[in-house]
Amino acid sequence: MFKIQKLNKISPRGLVLLPSDRYEHAAEIVSPDAILVRSADMNDMDIPSSLKAVARAGAGIDNIPIDRCSEKGIVVFNTPGANANGVKELVLMALFLSSRKIYDGIAWAKSLKGKGDELPIVIEKDKWNFEGPEIKGKKLGVIGLGAIGVMVANDAQALGMDVTGYDPFMSEDAAWDLSLAVKKSSSLDSLIASSDYITLHLPLNDDTRGLIDKERFGLMKKGVRLLNFARGGLVNNDDLRAAIDQGIVVCYVTDFPEEELLNMDNVVPIPHLGASTPESEDNCAVMAVNQLKAFLEMGNITDSVNFPECVMPLGDRNRIIIANRNVPNMIGQISEVLAENGINISDMLNRSRGGYAYNIIDIDGNIGESVIERLRSIRDIIMVRYIKR
């Protein structure tokens, strides 16, 4: 029986995939094998010694202590692309919001309550305050061409925008999905300088934090519209305020409201609604649950953020799962321990990613706890699991 702790409400569409004869899931659970999480902050959490995996039902992972998990051999999953359509639709809506002053116009219209018969006259007289340009024919720069960025680029191009994307680390799958009509820029700065609209679709890390700062605002055209549905920390808010005051940014639409942004003119704050659709929540939950099941039952890894993808069909043989620091002679030491105990390797898969490696080893016969402990004692091995058929 595997125990799964839910730190947030998880869609029943995902939970129904956990058969009750093999899985127990609850918000409070002792010695969990895995954690399902959405937005709950795990960074200051005491990590249970029983924990083998964490699955984030969403793409962002800044609420999970990745380094601590990695050092304990805990595999962390996320669900890239599962909520992409929900976010994409909100971004397309934001393109219109940033252009047509709809947000301010609605607030003004609601303030006219009580005008009675005067209302049509007042509206016709003052509606010019909220006019704005059409997006057709305008230049859109898409920074980050992952699942969401590609969908935004394709659909904006279909709406008649002149779209250019930038992503030096674009995946092969994303490249196949990107419309041939979308141009690709080799330079972030040149894309920023030539765009009428800019939308951000990047992860937040040490390289991207504060990416849009004073220097990059200085490259932008006056009157640019900036959209951020990726992570709030990508934009330096102090520099944004100056860019708004100087007329460089005429509208900033963000899905990540912060106190200082609420006091700024020309900012449209959206309360983190990008993936707040029932379809997105269902898709993320299903994907996260399937990731955990494949890992717990077979040792297979897909869409991990800290360990390499490693998938091998599980037949009728017993399986050893090993995670280790990516240093020389690990496979030799593992094979030596198994050979000393008369254990034959029938199949093996080894993959590495950064500072860590992962091994799936199918064996003939059975092994006892003493062999497992011997493997755990090898220096730089950080996790050993035995899956018995």
Stockholm file with secondary structure:
# STOCKHOLM 1.0

chainA/1-389         MFKIQKLNKISPRGLVLLPSDRYEHAAEIVSPDAILVRSADMNDMDIPSSLKAVARAGAGIDNIPIDRCSEKGIVVFNTPGANANGVKELVLMALFLSSRKIYDGIAWAKSLKGKGDELPIVIEKDKWNFEGPEIKGKKLGVIGLGAIGVMVANDAQALGMDVTGYDPFMSEDAAWDLSLAVKKSSSLDSLIASSDYITLHLPLNDDTRGLIDKERFGLMKKGVRLLNFARGGLVNNDDLRAAIDQGIVVCYVTDFPEEELLNMDNVVPIPHLGASTPESEDNCAVMAVNQLKAFLEMGNITDSVNFPECVMPLGDRNRIIIANRNVPNMIGQISEVLAENGINISDMLNRSRGGYAYNIIDIDGNIGESVIERLRSIRDIIMVRYIKR
#=GR chainA/1-389 SS CEEEEESSCCCHHHHTTSCTTTEEEESSCSSCSEEEESSCCCTTSCCCTTCCEEEESSSCCTTSCHHHHHHTTCEEECCTTTTHHHHHHHHHHHHHHHHHCHHHHHHHHHTTTTCGGGHHHHHHHHGGGGCCCCSTTCEEEEECCSHHHHHHHHHHHHTTCEEEEECTTCCHHHHHHSCTTSEECSCHHHHHHHCSEEEECCCCSTTTTTCBCHHHHTTSCTTEEEEECSCGGGBCHHHHHHHHHTTSEEEEEESSCCHHHHTSTTEEECCSCTTCSHHHHHHHHHHHHHHHHHHHHHCCBCSBSSSCCBCCCCCSSEEEEEEEESCTTHHHHHHHHHHHTTCCEEEEEEEEETTEEEEEEEESSCCCHHHHHHHHTSTTEEEEEEECC
#=GC SS_cons         CEEEEESSCCCHHHHTTSCTTTEEEESSCSSCSEEEESSCCCTTSCCCTTCCEEEESSSCCTTSCHHHHHHTTCEEECCTTTTHHHHHHHHHHHHHHHHHCHHHHHHHHHTTTTCGGGHHHHHHHHGGGGCCCCSTTCEEEEECCSHHHHHHHHHHHHTTCEEEEECTTCCHHHHHHSCTTSEECSCHHHHHHHCSEEEECCCCSTTTTTCBCHHHHTTSCTTEEEEECSCGGGBCHHHHHHHHHTTSEEEEEESSCCHHHHTSTTEEECCSCTTCSHHHHHHHHHHHHHHHHHHHHHCCBCSBSSSCCBCCCCCSSEEEEEEEESCTTHHHHHHHHHHHTTCCEEEEEEEEETTEEEEEEEESSCCCHHHHHHHHTSTTEEEEEEECC
//
